[in-house]
Amino acid sequence: MSRPKGYNTKQGEAVLSYFAARGDTHTTVEQIADYFADNEIPIGVTTIYRHIEKLEQRGKVRKLVVDGISGACYQYVDEPESDSFHLKCERCGKLYRLDCHSVGEFESHILKTHEFRIDPVKTVLYGKCKDCVNI
């Protein structure tokens, strides 16, 4: 018996709830699996990947691949048009969403002056976060 399109399982709802509870914080599949294991929620890694893929297709989760070294991370998308640059700490590896009005000015300058449109979803600036800058 096939399931109706859009059918939600308890596991699928748990994965969506995990993302929604974290807002636009970036997370990895490993972090999700650890959370479920710590809370004794029986969801395997393969199932997590499957549900993330479905959430991506529905526009609820965005996949971010920053470099070829670290694995992908995922971000809950509350508003589909909320594309933004990201900041990655070279010391601790944390990834932050850059939510700053000046980014729009920078994008406009690059487009107008250099005739180049930046893809904010794929744009990552590297440096050190506030926790690592003074170490």
N, C-alpha and C positions, 0 to 999 in steps of 0.2 A: 504494500500500500504506500503510495507516494504522499508526501506531506504537501499541504497547500503552500503556494508561493508566499514568502514572508513569514512562514511559521516560525515561532520562537520557542526554543527549548529553555529549560531552566538553566542549563549551562551557558547558552547564548545570552540570556538575560543577566547572568552573573558577570560575564565578560563585559557587557555593555555597562552594567552598574559600576564595575571597577573603573572603567574609563571616565564615566560621568562624575564619579566621586572625586576624581583627581583633576577635573577641569582641563586646562590646556597643558598640564604637566606632561613631559615626555616620559615614556616608560618602555621597557623592553619585555619581550616574551618571558625571559628568565625572571624578571621582577614580578610579572603577573603570576607565573607558576609558583614562585616562592610564596607570594601572598596567599594563594589558594591552599597550598600545602600547610602553611602556618595556621590557617583557619580551618583546616580539615575539610576542605571543600574538594571533592574528588573530580578534578578536571585535569586531564593530561595535556602535555605540551602540543601534541598533534591537534587535539580538539581546540585548544586556544588559538593556534594558527588558523584553523578552519573558520572559527567565528570572527577572528580579526579580518580575514579576507572578505567575509560577508559584510562586515561593518564598513570596510573600505568601499565595497561596491555600492553600499547604501549612502555613502558620503558622511558617515558618522565618525570614521577614524581616518587619519592621514598617516601614511607610512613615510618615514624620513630615513634616507640612507645618506649619511654624512660623508663617509669615506669608505674605501675598500677594506679597511682594517677592522673597525668595530661593526657590530651587527646593527641591524635596523632598529629604529625605535618608532614608537607610535604615539599619536596625539589625538585626543578626543576633539571632534569638531562640532562646536555648538552652533556656529554660524558658518555656512559653506564659503562665504566670501572673506573669511578671516585669515588670508594669507599673510605671512610675515617673515621677516628675516630671522635667523637664529644665531645664537652665540654659543660656541663650544669652548669649554675650558680645556686647555691643553694639559693641565696638571691632573685634575680629578675626573675629567671626561664628561662632566654634566653638560647637558644641552638646555639652553634657555630660549624661550621665545622672546624676540625683541619687539616690544610693543611701544613704539615711540613715534610721535608725529613727524620728527625730523627725517625718518626713513622715507616717507612720501616725498619730501623735498629732494632728497638724494636721488630717488628713482626718477623724479621729474627732470632733474638736472642731467642725469645720464641719458635719458631719452631725448631731451631737447638739444643738448650740446653735442652728444656723441652718437646720436641716432641709434641707440641700443636699448632694448627693453630687457630689464632684469626680471628673472623668474624668482620671486621672493621665496617660494617654497623650497627651492634648491640652493638658496644663498645662505652660506654659513660664514660667519666671521670668527676667527680663532684668536684666542688670547687667554687671560687668566681671570677667573671669577673673583668676587670680593673676598671669598674665604681663602683663596689660594694666592692672591696677589702679594700678601705680606709674609708668605712662608719662605 
